[in-house]
Amino acid sequence: METRSFHAPRSPNPVDIHVGTRVRLRRQILKMSQEKLGDQLGVTFQQVQKYERGTNRVGASRLWRMAQVMDVPVSFFYDGLGEEMPAAEFAEGDQTPIIYDFINSTDGVALAMAVSKIKNKAVRRQILELARAMAKDQDD
């Protein structure tokens, strides 16, 4: 069976980028530095950076250890990964790159953590509507 690569030879694989994004998200939620995570994994903080960018693929045993260190199941790193994502490039109008950029930002993680702590669904919806209104004002 022939295996095809749908990304440029030297660009990170979309799956590796997704896993790296999830590693960074969990690390930031735990308020853990790249250096501390690297120490726990037996790698340098530079290696952790490469994992988070998807530049270097995380091996199975290392991913298992990350899950232990970060107190999540291995599946956490794959959550949100669609079946079609690895084979397809981002389609025009696809918001996925914007979401990755946002969740990779310090503000994105802090906002997601704060909003997720709000139990009242109506209040969360009001925050969403406020953000949409403020974004619309920026467009005008």
Secondary structure, DSSP 8 states (H G I E B T S, - for coil): ------S-TTS--HHHHHHHHHHHHHHHHTT--HHHHHHHHTS-HHHHHHHHHTSS---HHHHHHHHHHHTS-GGGGGTT--TTTTTS---TT--HHHHHHHHTSHHHHHHHHHHHT---HHHHHHHHHHHHHHHHHHH-
